[in-house]
Amino acid sequence: MQSRPSTDLPPVASAYNGKDRNAFLFGWNPQAELWNGRLAMIGFTAYLLWDLAGFSVVRDILHLVGY
C-alpha cells in the first residue's frame, strides 16, 4: 500500500483553476466565491442567534417606521 504526503491535493480540489480551492486568494476567483459563501453563512447564523436573544434589528426598524 502506497501512501501520499498529506500536502498533496486530490485531483478534484485543484481541477478548476489549478490552485487550492480552500486558499484565501484576493480578487475575482473561485476561492473568493467559496469564502464569500462561508462568511455569509457565519453572518446569517450570528444574526439568527442575535435575533433569538431578543436583539432584533428588523423589529426595531419596523417599530421606528410605525408598523
PDB file of N, H, CA, C and O in Angstrom:
ATOM      1  N   MET A   1       0.839  -1.172   0.000  1.00  0.00           N
ATOM      2  CA  MET A   1       0.000   0.000   0.000  1.00  0.00           C
ATOM      3  C   MET A   1       0.886   1.238   0.000  1.00  0.00           C
ATOM      4  O   MET A   1       1.782   1.384   0.831  1.00  0.00           O
ATOM      5  N   GLN A   2       0.616   2.117  -0.943  1.00  0.00           N
ATOM      6  H   GLN A   2      -0.112   1.998  -1.618  1.00  0.00           H
ATOM      7  CA  GLN A   2       1.432   3.315  -1.082  1.00  0.00           C
ATOM      8  C   GLN A   2       0.691   4.508  -0.468  1.00  0.00           C
ATOM      9  O   GLN A   2      -0.501   4.697  -0.710  1.00  0.00           O
ATOM     10  N   SER A   3       1.399   5.301   0.321  1.00  0.00           N
ATOM     11  H   SER A   3       2.368   5.147   0.518  1.00  0.00           H
ATOM     12  CA  SER A   3       0.748   6.452   0.944  1.00  0.00           C
ATOM     13  C   SER A   3       1.269   7.740   0.322  1.00  0.00           C
ATOM     14  O   SER A   3       2.429   7.837  -0.079  1.00  0.00           O
ATOM     15  N   ARG A   4       0.378   8.727   0.253  1.00  0.00           N
ATOM     16  H   ARG A   4      -0.564   8.648   0.578  1.00  0.00           H
ATOM     17  CA  ARG A   4       0.755  10.033  -0.285  1.00  0.00           C
ATOM     18  C   ARG A   4       1.042  10.987   0.865  1.00  0.00           C
ATOM     19  O   ARG A   4       0.501  10.816   1.958  1.00  0.00           O
ATOM     20  N   PRO A   5       1.876  11.977   0.639  1.00  0.00           N
ATOM     21  CA  PRO A   5       2.047  13.011   1.664  1.00  0.00           C
ATOM     22  C   PRO A   5       0.741  13.790   1.836  1.00  0.00           C
ATOM     23  O   PRO A   5      -0.028  13.924   0.884  1.00  0.00           O
ATOM     24  N   SER A   6       0.490  14.293   3.019  1.00  0.00           N
ATOM     25  H   SER A   6       1.114  14.184   3.792  1.00  0.00           H
ATOM     26  CA  SER A   6      -0.780  14.963   3.299  1.00  0.00           C
ATOM     27  C   SER A   6      -0.905  16.307   2.586  1.00  0.00           C
ATOM     28  O   SER A   6      -2.002  16.864   2.535  1.00  0.00           O
ATOM     29  N   THR A   7       0.189  16.846   2.033  1.00  0.00           N
ATOM     30  H   THR A   7       1.080  16.393   2.074  1.00  0.00           H
ATOM     31  CA  THR A   7       0.119  18.140   1.352  1.00  0.00           C
ATOM     32  C   THR A   7      -0.364  18.022  -0.085  1.00  0.00           C
ATOM     33  O   THR A   7      -0.683  19.035  -0.706  1.00  0.00           O
ATOM     34  N   ASP A   8      -0.425  16.815  -0.626  1.00  0.00           N
ATOM     35  H   ASP A   8      -0.165  15.991  -0.121  1.00  0.00           H
ATOM     36  CA  ASP A   8      -0.925  16.649  -1.986  1.00  0.00           C
ATOM     37  C   ASP A   8      -2.424  16.882  -2.018  1.00  0.00           C
ATOM     38  O   ASP A   8      -3.162  16.368  -1.177  1.00  0.00           O
ATOM     39  N   LEU A   9      -2.869  17.662  -2.996  1.00  0.00           N
ATOM     40  H   LEU A   9      -2.269  18.080  -3.679  1.00  0.00           H
ATOM     41  CA  LEU A   9      -4.297  17.904  -3.148  1.00  0.00           C
ATOM     42  C   LEU A   9      -4.915  16.799  -3.979  1.00  0.00           C
ATOM     43  O   LEU A   9      -4.286  16.298  -4.911  1.00  0.00           O
ATOM     44  N   PRO A  10      -6.133  16.416  -3.656  1.00  0.00           N
ATOM     45  CA  PRO A  10      -6.813  15.460  -4.528  1.00  0.00           C
ATOM     46  C   PRO A  10      -7.068  16.117  -5.882  1.00  0.00           C
ATOM     47  O   PRO A  10      -7.143  17.343  -5.960  1.00  0.00           O
ATOM     48  N   PRO A  11      -7.201  15.334  -6.943  1.00  0.00           N
ATOM     49  CA  PRO A  11      -7.359  15.921  -8.278  1.00  0.00           C
ATOM     50  C   PRO A  11      -8.593  16.818  -8.406  1.00  0.00           C
ATOM     51  O   PRO A  11      -8.591  17.745  -9.216  1.00  0.00           O
ATOM     52  N   VAL A  12      -9.627  16.565  -7.638  1.00  0.00           N
ATOM     53  H   VAL A  12      -9.629  15.812  -6.980  1.00  0.00           H
ATOM     54  CA  VAL A  12     -10.838  17.363  -7.736  1.00  0.00           C
ATOM     55  C   VAL A  12     -10.625  18.760  -7.156  1.00  0.00           C
ATOM     56  O   VAL A  12     -11.191  19.727  -7.665  1.00  0.00           O
ATOM     57  N   ALA A  13      -9.825  18.882  -6.108  1.00  0.00           N
ATOM     58  H   ALA A  13      -9.365  18.096  -5.694  1.00  0.00           H
ATOM     59  CA  ALA A  13      -9.650  20.163  -5.424  1.00  0.00           C
ATOM     60  C   ALA A  13      -8.947  21.197  -6.292  1.00  0.00           C
ATOM     61  O   ALA A  13      -9.263  22.382  -6.191  1.00  0.00           O
ATOM     62  N   SER A  14      -8.024  20.802  -7.122  1.00  0.00           N
ATOM     63  H   SER A  14      -7.766  19.839  -7.204  1.00  0.00           H
ATOM     64  CA  SER A  14      -7.293  21.767  -7.930  1.00  0.00           C
ATOM     65  C   SER A  14      -7.697  21.705  -9.400  1.00  0.00           C
ATOM     66  O   SER A  14      -7.020  22.297 -10.240  1.00  0.00           O
ATOM     67  N   ALA A  15      -8.764  21.015  -9.728  1.00  0.00           N
ATOM     68  H   ALA A  15      -9.314  20.534  -9.045  1.00  0.00           H
ATOM     69  CA  ALA A  15      -9.142  20.845 -11.131  1.00  0.00           C
ATOM     70  C   ALA A  15      -9.668  22.123 -11.756  1.00  0.00           C
ATOM     71  O   ALA A  15      -9.522  22.307 -12.965  1.00  0.00           O
ATOM     72  N   TYR A  16     -10.277  23.016 -10.980  1.00  0.00           N
ATOM     73  H   TYR A  16     -10.396  22.866  -9.998  1.00  0.00           H
ATOM     74  CA  TYR A  16     -10.937  24.185 -11.574  1.00  0.00           C
ATOM     75  C   TYR A  16      -9.941  25.196 -12.117  1.00  0.00           C
ATOM     76  O   TYR A  16     -10.014  25.549 -13.294  1.00  0.00           O
ATOM     77  N   ASN A  17      -9.020  25.669 -11.302  1.00  0.00           N
ATOM     78  H   ASN A  17      -8.961  25.382 -10.346  1.00  0.00           H
ATOM     79  CA  ASN A  17      -8.044  26.640 -11.797  1.00  0.00           C
ATOM     80  C   ASN A  17      -6.613  26.287 -11.398  1.00  0.00           C
ATOM     81  O   ASN A  17      -5.716  27.126 -11.482  1.00  0.00           O
ATOM     82  N   GLY A  18      -6.406  25.066 -10.973  1.00  0.00           N
ATOM     83  H   GLY A  18      -7.135  24.385 -10.905  1.00  0.00           H
ATOM     84  CA  GLY A  18      -5.057  24.619 -10.663  1.00  0.00           C
ATOM     85  C   GLY A  18      -4.541  25.069  -9.314  1.00  0.00           C
ATOM     86  O   GLY A  18      -3.369  24.851  -9.006  1.00  0.00           O
ATOM     87  N   LYS A  19      -5.385  25.697  -8.494  1.00  0.00           N
ATOM     88  H   LYS A  19      -6.336  25.874  -8.744  1.00  0.00           H
ATOM     89  CA  LYS A  19      -4.956  26.152  -7.179  1.00  0.00           C
ATOM     90  C   LYS A  19      -5.831  25.521  -6.118  1.00  0.00           C
ATOM     91  O   LYS A  19      -6.920  25.026  -6.404  1.00  0.00           O
ATOM     92  N   ASP A  20      -5.348  25.546  -4.903  1.00  0.00           N
ATOM     93  H   ASP A  20      -4.463  25.949  -4.670  1.00  0.00           H
ATOM     94  CA  ASP A  20      -6.101  25.001  -3.781  1.00  0.00           C
ATOM     95  C   ASP A  20      -7.402  25.782  -3.614  1.00  0.00           C
ATOM     96  O   ASP A  20      -7.368  27.004  -3.474  1.00  0.00           O
ATOM     97  N   ARG A  21      -8.543  25.102  -3.627  1.00  0.00           N
ATOM     98  H   ARG A  21      -8.571  24.109  -3.740  1.00  0.00           H
ATOM     99  CA  ARG A  21      -9.826  25.788  -3.565  1.00  0.00           C
ATOM    100  C   ARG A  21     -10.129  26.338  -2.182  1.00  0.00           C
ATOM    101  O   ARG A  21     -11.065  27.123  -2.031  1.00  0.00           O
ATOM    102  N   ASN A  22      -9.365  25.947  -1.167  1.00  0.00           N
ATOM    103  H   ASN A  22      -8.605  25.309  -1.290  1.00  0.00           H
ATOM    104  CA  ASN A  22      -9.555  26.497   0.174  1.00  0.00           C
ATOM    105  C   ASN A  22      -8.580  27.626   0.476  1.00  0.00           C
ATOM    106  O   ASN A  22      -8.627  28.198   1.565  1.00  0.00           O
ATOM    107  N   ALA A  23      -7.707  27.958  -0.452  1.00  0.00           N
ATOM    108  H   ALA A  23      -7.669  27.493  -1.337  1.00  0.00           H
ATOM    109  CA  ALA A  23      -6.744  29.036  -0.232  1.00  0.00           C
ATOM    110  C   ALA A  23      -7.479  30.369  -0.205  1.00  0.00           C
ATOM    111  O   ALA A  23      -8.464  30.558  -0.919  1.00  0.00           O
ATOM    112  N   PHE A  24      -6.992  31.295   0.627  1.00  0.00           N
ATOM    113  H   PHE A  24      -6.192  31.141   1.207  1.00  0.00           H
ATOM    114  CA  PHE A  24      -7.593  32.624   0.701  1.00  0.00           C
ATOM    115  C   PHE A  24      -6.841  33.517  -0.280  1.00  0.00           C
ATOM    116  O   PHE A  24      -5.804  34.088   0.056  1.00  0.00           O
ATOM    117  N   LEU A  25      -7.375  33.632  -1.499  1.00  0.00           N
ATOM    118  H   LEU A  25      -8.218  33.169  -1.772  1.00  0.00           H
ATOM    119  CA  LEU A  25      -6.754  34.436  -2.543  1.00  0.00           C
ATOM    120  C   LEU A  25      -7.586  35.689  -2.773  1.00  0.00           C
ATOM    121  O   LEU A  25      -8.814  35.645  -2.704  1.00  0.00           O
ATOM    122  N   PHE A  26      -6.923  36.800  -3.045  1.00  0.00           N
ATOM    123  H   PHE A  26      -5.926  36.836  -3.102  1.00  0.00           H
ATOM    124  CA  PHE A  26      -7.617  38.057  -3.264  1.00  0.00           C
ATOM    125  C   PHE A  26      -7.987  38.199  -4.735  1.00  0.00           C
ATOM    126  O   PHE A  26      -7.219  37.793  -5.607  1.00  0.00           O
ATOM    127  N   GLY A  27      -9.154  38.769  -5.020  1.00  0.00           N
ATOM    128  H   GLY A  27      -9.778  39.099  -4.312  1.00  0.00           H
ATOM    129  CA  GLY A  27      -9.567  39.036  -6.397  1.00  0.00           C
ATOM    130  C   GLY A  27     -10.753  38.183  -6.806  1.00  0.00           C
ATOM    131  O   GLY A  27     -11.328  37.461  -5.992  1.00  0.00           O
ATOM    132  N   TRP A  28     -11.112  38.277  -8.087  1.00  0.00           N
ATOM    133  H   TRP A  28     -10.645  38.863  -8.749  1.00  0.00           H
ATOM    134  CA  TRP A  28     -12.249  37.521  -8.630  1.00  0.00           C
ATOM    135  C   TRP A  28     -11.776  36.136  -9.026  1.00  0.00           C
ATOM    136  O   TRP A  28     -11.167  35.965 -10.082  1.00  0.00           O
ATOM    137  N   ASN A  29     -12.050  35.148  -8.188  1.00  0.00           N
ATOM    138  H   ASN A  29     -12.544  35.287  -7.330  1.00  0.00           H
ATOM    139  CA  ASN A  29     -11.630  33.784  -8.463  1.00  0.00           C
ATOM    140  C   ASN A  29     -12.581  32.833  -7.732  1.00  0.00           C
ATOM    141  O   ASN A  29     -13.348  33.271  -6.874  1.00  0.00           O
ATOM    142  N   PRO A  30     -12.542  31.557  -8.055  1.00  0.00           N
ATOM    143  CA  PRO A  30     -13.447  30.600  -7.399  1.00  0.00           C
ATOM    144  C   PRO A  30     -13.258  30.543  -5.884  1.00  0.00           C
ATOM    145  O   PRO A  30     -14.215  30.297  -5.151  1.00  0.00           O
ATOM    146  N   GLN A  31     -12.037  30.767  -5.413  1.00  0.00           N
ATOM    147  H   GLN A  31     -11.259  30.967  -6.009  1.00  0.00           H
ATOM    148  CA  GLN A  31     -11.795  30.734  -3.977  1.00  0.00           C
ATOM    149  C   GLN A  31     -12.563  31.849  -3.279  1.00  0.00           C
ATOM    150  O   GLN A  31     -13.072  31.649  -2.176  1.00  0.00           O
ATOM    151  N   ALA A  32     -12.651  33.014  -3.902  1.00  0.00           N
ATOM    152  H   ALA A  32     -12.237  33.176  -4.797  1.00  0.00           H
ATOM    153  CA  ALA A  32     -13.375  34.137  -3.303  1.00  0.00           C
ATOM    154  C   ALA A  32     -14.849  33.794  -3.144  1.00  0.00           C
ATOM    155  O   ALA A  32     -15.467  34.171  -2.148  1.00  0.00           O
ATOM    156  N   GLU A  33     -15.415  33.089  -4.104  1.00  0.00           N
ATOM    157  H   GLU A  33     -14.913  32.783  -4.913  1.00  0.00           H
ATOM    158  CA  GLU A  33     -16.825  32.708  -4.015  1.00  0.00           C
ATOM    159  C   GLU A  33     -17.059  31.722  -2.870  1.00  0.00           C
ATOM    160  O   GLU A  33     -18.072  31.808  -2.176  1.00  0.00           O
ATOM    161  N   LEU A  34     -16.139  30.798  -2.673  1.00  0.00           N
ATOM    162  H   LEU A  34     -15.316  30.728  -3.237  1.00  0.00           H
ATOM    163  CA  LEU A  34     -16.264  29.856  -1.558  1.00  0.00           C
ATOM    164  C   LEU A  34     -16.184  30.581  -0.220  1.00  0.00           C
ATOM    165  O   LEU A  34     -16.984  30.321   0.679  1.00  0.00           O
ATOM    166  N   TRP A  35     -15.208  31.500  -0.086  1.00  0.00           N
ATOM    167  H   TRP A  35     -14.559  31.711  -0.816  1.00  0.00           H
ATOM    168  CA  TRP A  35     -15.062  32.236   1.170  1.00  0.00           C
ATOM    169  C   TRP A  35     -16.242  33.170   1.394  1.00  0.00           C
ATOM    170  O   TRP A  35     -16.671  33.355   2.533  1.00  0.00           O
ATOM    171  N   ASN A  36     -16.775  33.766   0.324  1.00  0.00           N
ATOM    172  H   ASN A  36     -16.425  33.616  -0.601  1.00  0.00           H
ATOM    173  CA  ASN A  36     -17.934  34.626   0.451  1.00  0.00           C
ATOM    174  C   ASN A  36     -19.123  33.834   1.001  1.00  0.00           C
ATOM    175  O   ASN A  36     -19.835  34.315   1.882  1.00  0.00           O
ATOM    176  N   GLY A  37     -19.333  32.646   0.495  1.00  0.00           N
ATOM    177  H   GLY A  37     -18.754  32.255  -0.221  1.00  0.00           H
ATOM    178  CA  GLY A  37     -20.426  31.798   0.980  1.00  0.00           C
ATOM    179  C   GLY A  37     -20.232  31.387   2.424  1.00  0.00           C
ATOM    180  O   GLY A  37     -21.182  31.386   3.207  1.00  0.00           O
ATOM    181  N   ARG A  38     -19.012  31.040   2.780  1.00  0.00           N
ATOM    182  H   ARG A  38     -18.240  31.041   2.144  1.00  0.00           H
ATOM    183  CA  ARG A  38     -18.734  30.628   4.161  1.00  0.00           C
ATOM    184  C   ARG A  38     -18.962  31.775   5.140  1.00  0.00           C
ATOM    185  O   ARG A  38     -19.572  31.584   6.192  1.00  0.00           O
ATOM    186  N   LEU A  39     -18.476  32.962   4.797  1.00  0.00           N
ATOM    187  H   LEU A  39     -17.980  33.118   3.942  1.00  0.00           H
ATOM    188  CA  LEU A  39     -18.644  34.114   5.679  1.00  0.00           C
ATOM    189  C   LEU A  39     -20.107  34.539   5.746  1.00  0.00           C
ATOM    190  O   LEU A  39     -20.568  35.001   6.790  1.00  0.00           O
ATOM    191  N   ALA A  40     -20.845  34.389   4.640  1.00  0.00           N
ATOM    192  H   ALA A  40     -20.471  34.013   3.792  1.00  0.00           H
ATOM    193  CA  ALA A  40     -22.276  34.708   4.647  1.00  0.00           C
ATOM    194  C   ALA A  40     -23.025  33.752   5.575  1.00  0.00           C
ATOM    195  O   ALA A  40     -23.928  34.175   6.297  1.00  0.00           O
ATOM    196  N   MET A  41     -22.663  32.475   5.565  1.00  0.00           N
ATOM    197  H   MET A  41     -21.929  32.131   4.979  1.00  0.00           H
ATOM    198  CA  MET A  41     -23.316  31.512   6.457  1.00  0.00           C
ATOM    199  C   MET A  41     -23.028  31.841   7.918  1.00  0.00           C
ATOM    200  O   MET A  41     -23.911  31.729   8.768  1.00  0.00           O
ATOM    201  N   ILE A  42     -21.790  32.248   8.211  1.00  0.00           N
ATOM    202  H   ILE A  42     -21.072  32.339   7.521  1.00  0.00           H
ATOM    203  CA  ILE A  42     -21.443  32.629   9.582  1.00  0.00           C
ATOM    204  C   ILE A  42     -22.227  33.867   9.993  1.00  0.00           C
ATOM    205  O   ILE A  42     -22.738  33.931  11.111  1.00  0.00           O
ATOM    206  N   GLY A  43     -22.328  34.856   9.097  1.00  0.00           N
ATOM    207  H   GLY A  43     -21.913  34.804   8.189  1.00  0.00           H
ATOM    208  CA  GLY A  43     -23.069  36.074   9.389  1.00  0.00           C
ATOM    209  C   GLY A  43     -24.546  35.816   9.601  1.00  0.00           C
ATOM    210  O   GLY A  43     -25.148  36.381  10.515  1.00  0.00           O
ATOM    211  N   PHE A  44     -25.138  34.976   8.776  1.00  0.00           N
ATOM    212  H   PHE A  44     -24.650  34.517   8.034  1.00  0.00           H
ATOM    213  CA  PHE A  44     -26.553  34.650   8.917  1.00  0.00           C
ATOM    214  C   PHE A  44     -26.814  33.943  10.240  1.00  0.00           C
ATOM    215  O   PHE A  44     -27.787  34.250  10.929  1.00  0.00           O
ATOM    216  N   THR A  45     -25.961  33.009  10.593  1.00  0.00           N
ATOM    217  H   THR A  45     -25.171  32.759  10.034  1.00  0.00           H
ATOM    218  CA  THR A  45     -26.116  32.293  11.861  1.00  0.00           C
ATOM    219  C   THR A  45     -25.942  33.233  13.047  1.00  0.00           C
ATOM    220  O   THR A  45     -26.676  33.141  14.032  1.00  0.00           O
ATOM    221  N   ALA A  46     -24.973  34.133  12.953  1.00  0.00           N
ATOM    222  H   ALA A  46     -24.377  34.208  12.154  1.00  0.00           H
ATOM    223  CA  ALA A  46     -24.752  35.090  14.037  1.00  0.00           C
ATOM    224  C   ALA A  46     -25.963  35.999  14.207  1.00  0.00           C
ATOM    225  O   ALA A  46     -26.379  36.277  15.332  1.00  0.00           O
ATOM    226  N   TYR A  47     -26.534  36.466  13.089  1.00  0.00           N
ATOM    227  H   TYR A  47     -26.197  36.240  12.176  1.00  0.00           H
ATOM    228  CA  TYR A  47     -27.719  37.323  13.195  1.00  0.00           C
ATOM    229  C   TYR A  47     -28.910  36.540  13.748  1.00  0.00           C
ATOM    230  O   TYR A  47     -29.682  37.074  14.544  1.00  0.00           O
ATOM    231  N   LEU A  48     -29.063  35.292  13.338  1.00  0.00           N
ATOM    232  H   LEU A  48     -28.435  34.859  12.691  1.00  0.00           H
ATOM    233  CA  LEU A  48     -30.160  34.468  13.841  1.00  0.00           C
ATOM    234  C   LEU A  48     -30.045  34.298  15.352  1.00  0.00           C
ATOM    235  O   LEU A  48     -31.042  34.425  16.063  1.00  0.00           O
ATOM    236  N   LEU A  49     -28.863  34.017  15.844  1.00  0.00           N
ATOM    237  H   LEU A  49     -28.053  33.913  15.266  1.00  0.00           H
ATOM    238  CA  LEU A  49     -28.661  33.880  17.288  1.00  0.00           C
ATOM    239  C   LEU A  49     -28.905  35.203  18.006  1.00  0.00           C
ATOM    240  O   LEU A  49     -29.484  35.225  19.092  1.00  0.00           O
ATOM    241  N   TRP A  50     -28.464  36.306  17.398  1.00  0.00           N
ATOM    242  H   TRP A  50     -27.994  36.288  16.516  1.00  0.00           H
ATOM    243  CA  TRP A  50     -28.676  37.640  17.965  1.00  0.00           C
ATOM    244  C   TRP A  50     -30.173  37.926  18.057  1.00  0.00           C
ATOM    245  O   TRP A  50     -30.646  38.464  19.058  1.00  0.00           O
ATOM    246  N   ASP A  51     -30.922  37.562  17.002  1.00  0.00           N
ATOM    247  H   ASP A  51     -30.538  37.124  16.189  1.00  0.00           H
ATOM    248  CA  ASP A  51     -32.368  37.787  16.968  1.00  0.00           C
ATOM    249  C   ASP A  51     -33.081  36.916  18.009  1.00  0.00           C
ATOM    250  O   ASP A  51     -34.011  37.378  18.669  1.00  0.00           O
ATOM    251  N   LEU A  52     -32.655  35.676  18.153  1.00  0.00           N
ATOM    252  H   LEU A  52     -31.900  35.301  17.617  1.00  0.00           H
ATOM    253  CA  LEU A  52     -33.273  34.788  19.138  1.00  0.00           C
ATOM    254  C   LEU A  52     -32.990  35.246  20.567  1.00  0.00           C
ATOM    255  O   LEU A  52     -33.749  34.937  21.485  1.00  0.00           O
ATOM    256  N   ALA A  53     -31.899  35.983  20.751  1.00  0.00           N
ATOM    257  H   ALA A  53     -31.282  36.235  20.005  1.00  0.00           H
ATOM    258  CA  ALA A  53     -31.569  36.507  22.078  1.00  0.00           C
ATOM    259  C   ALA A  53     -32.406  37.737  22.419  1.00  0.00           C
ATOM    260  O   ALA A  53     -32.348  38.229  23.546  1.00  0.00           O
ATOM    261  N   GLY A  54     -33.191  38.242  21.448  1.00  0.00           N
ATOM    262  H   GLY A  54     -33.239  37.842  20.533  1.00  0.00           H
ATOM    263  CA  GLY A  54     -34.072  39.372  21.712  1.00  0.00           C
ATOM    264  C   GLY A  54     -33.614  40.695  21.149  1.00  0.00           C
ATOM    265  O   GLY A  54     -34.297  41.703  21.332  1.00  0.00           O
ATOM    266  N   PHE A  55     -32.486  40.731  20.473  1.00  0.00           N
ATOM    267  H   PHE A  55     -31.931  39.913  20.324  1.00  0.00           H
ATOM    268  CA  PHE A  55     -31.970  41.971  19.897  1.00  0.00           C
ATOM    269  C   PHE A  55     -32.235  41.955  18.394  1.00  0.00           C
ATOM    270  O   PHE A  55     -31.353  41.595  17.614  1.00  0.00           O
ATOM    271  N   SER A  56     -33.451  42.344  17.979  1.00  0.00           N
ATOM    272  H   SER A  56     -34.168  42.636  18.613  1.00  0.00           H
ATOM    273  CA  SER A  56     -33.808  42.256  16.574  1.00  0.00           C
ATOM    274  C   SER A  56     -33.681  43.609  15.888  1.00  0.00           C
ATOM    275  O   SER A  56     -34.399  44.549  16.229  1.00  0.00           O
ATOM    276  N   VAL A  57     -32.788  43.711  14.940  1.00  0.00           N
ATOM    277  H   VAL A  57     -32.205  42.947  14.662  1.00  0.00           H
ATOM    278  CA  VAL A  57     -32.608  44.936  14.172  1.00  0.00           C
ATOM    279  C   VAL A  57     -33.831  45.177  13.300  1.00  0.00           C
ATOM    280  O   VAL A  57     -34.308  46.308  13.210  1.00  0.00           O
ATOM    281  N   VAL A  58     -34.343  44.142  12.659  1.00  0.00           N
ATOM    282  H   VAL A  58     -33.956  43.223  12.732  1.00  0.00           H
ATOM    283  CA  VAL A  58     -35.511  44.284  11.781  1.00  0.00           C
ATOM    284  C   VAL A  58     -36.721  44.744  12.581  1.00  0.00           C
ATOM    285  O   VAL A  58     -37.443  45.633  12.129  1.00  0.00           O
ATOM    286  N   ARG A  59     -36.962  44.177  13.737  1.00  0.00           N
ATOM    287  H   ARG A  59     -36.376  43.456  14.104  1.00  0.00           H
ATOM    288  CA  ARG A  59     -38.101  44.560  14.575  1.00  0.00           C
ATOM    289  C   ARG A  59     -37.976  46.015  15.028  1.00  0.00           C
ATOM    290  O   ARG A  59     -38.969  46.742  15.064  1.00  0.00           O
ATOM    291  N   ASP A  60     -36.764  46.437  15.371  1.00  0.00           N
ATOM    292  H   ASP A  60     -35.958  45.847  15.342  1.00  0.00           H
ATOM    293  CA  ASP A  60     -36.541  47.823  15.784  1.00  0.00           C
ATOM    294  C   ASP A  60     -36.791  48.796  14.638  1.00  0.00           C
ATOM    295  O   ASP A  60     -37.373  49.860  14.846  1.00  0.00           O
ATOM    296  N   ILE A  61     -36.358  48.443  13.436  1.00  0.00           N
ATOM    297  H   ILE A  61     -35.885  47.579  13.267  1.00  0.00           H
ATOM    298  CA  ILE A  61     -36.583  49.317  12.277  1.00  0.00           C
ATOM    299  C   ILE A  61     -38.077  49.405  11.965  1.00  0.00           C
ATOM    300  O   ILE A  61     -38.584  50.493  11.690  1.00  0.00           O
ATOM    301  N   LEU A  62     -38.780  48.286  12.005  1.00  0.00           N
ATOM    302  H   LEU A  62     -38.368  47.403  12.228  1.00  0.00           H
ATOM    303  CA  LEU A  62     -40.220  48.305  11.757  1.00  0.00           C
ATOM    304  C   LEU A  62     -40.954  49.108  12.826  1.00  0.00           C
ATOM    305  O   LEU A  62     -41.956  49.760  12.534  1.00  0.00           O
ATOM    306  N   HIS A  63     -40.470  49.065  14.033  1.00  0.00           N
ATOM    307  H   HIS A  63     -39.656  48.535  14.270  1.00  0.00           H
ATOM    308  CA  HIS A  63     -41.090  49.841  15.115  1.00  0.00           C
ATOM    309  C   HIS A  63     -40.891  51.339  14.894  1.00  0.00           C
ATOM    310  O   HIS A  63     -41.781  52.140  15.178  1.00  0.00           O
ATOM    311  N   LEU A  64     -39.704  51.713  14.379  1.00  0.00           N
ATOM    312  H   LEU A  64     -38.981  51.062  14.147  1.00  0.00           H
ATOM    313  CA  LEU A  64     -39.433  53.123  14.109  1.00  0.00           C
ATOM    314  C   LEU A  64     -40.285  53.685  12.976  1.00  0.00           C
ATOM    315  O   LEU A  64     -40.665  54.856  13.001  1.00  0.00           O
ATOM    316  N   VAL A  65     -40.590  52.830  11.963  1.00  0.00           N
ATOM    317  H   VAL A  65     -40.282  51.879  11.943  1.00  0.00           H
ATOM    318  CA  VAL A  65     -41.393  53.302  10.839  1.00  0.00           C
ATOM    319  C   VAL A  65     -42.881  53.274  11.159  1.00  0.00           C
ATOM    320  O   VAL A  65     -43.669  53.846  10.407  1.00  0.00           O
ATOM    321  N   GLY A  66     -43.288  52.639  12.230  1.00  0.00           N
ATOM    322  H   GLY A  66     -42.648  52.174  12.841  1.00  0.00           H
ATOM    323  CA  GLY A  66     -44.675  52.671  12.646  1.00  0.00           C
ATOM    324  C   GLY A  66     -45.464  51.394  12.409  1.00  0.00           C
ATOM    325  O   GLY A  66     -46.689  51.400  12.522  1.00  0.00           O
ATOM    326  N   TYR A  67     -44.794  50.311  12.086  1.00  0.00           N
ATOM    327  H   TYR A  67     -43.798  50.306  11.994  1.00  0.00           H
ATOM    328  CA  TYR A  67     -45.505  49.037  11.885  1.00  0.00           C
ATOM    329  C   TYR A  67     -45.627  48.277  13.185  1.00  0.00           C
ATOM    330  O   TYR A  67     -46.195  47.185  13.210  1.00  0.00           O
TER     331      TYR A  67
END
